[in-house]
């Protein structure tokens, strides 16, 4: 399954926080992702316990392909 990892820089601490989404469209280009990430950042609804916006500035987006390989499974 492919997942989309979105990286955002916090408002003041210069740390990067990740938002991971499952079941996503896998054909989105950089400009489209930047636009949507800017909309997420503009909402200002994600903050830490001090009230700082943790998804303030979009910095990265990547698709991650995860594949499960069962090595052992009891019935």
N, C-alpha and C positions, 0 to 999 in steps of 0.2 A: 504494500500500500504506500502511496506517495503522501508525504506530509509537506506542508509549507511552513518554514521557519521564518518569522519576521523579526528583525532586530531593530530596537529603538533605543536611542540614547535618552537618559533621564534629563530632567530640566536643569538641575544644578550640580549633580554629583559626578557627571561625566562617566557614568556606568552604563553598560549595555544590558538591556532586558530583552528576553525573547518571548514571543507569542507563537505557539505551535498550533497549527490548524490541520485537522484531518478531513478527508473526503473533499478535496479541493479540485478546482479546475487546474489542469497541468499545462495549459497553453497560454498562460498570462505572460505578457512581455514586461520588460523593466518599467516602461512608462506607465502602464496600467497599474502595476503593483505600487509604484511610487505615489500615484494618485490616490489609491485606496488607503495606503498607509498614512498619507497626509490627512485623509478624512478621519481615520482612527485617532491620530494624534490630536486633531482639532476638537474631538469630543471631550477630551480631558477627563474621562471617567475612570482611568486607571491611575491609582496613586498608592504610595506606600503609607506606612502608619504615621509618618510625619506630615502627610498631606502633599508631598512632592509628586508631581506628575512623572511617572516612570516611562511612559510612552510618549515623550515629547517630540523627538526628532527621528524620523526614519533613517536608518543607516544601512540595512542589508535585508535581502530576501533570498531564500534558497529553497529548492525542492530537495527533500530527502526521501530516498526510496528504501523502505524497510522490507526485508524479506524474512519470514519466520521459517527456520529449519528445525523441525522437531527431532531431537536426538533420542529422547526417551519419553514415553508416555504410558502410564499404567491405566488399565481399564477399570 
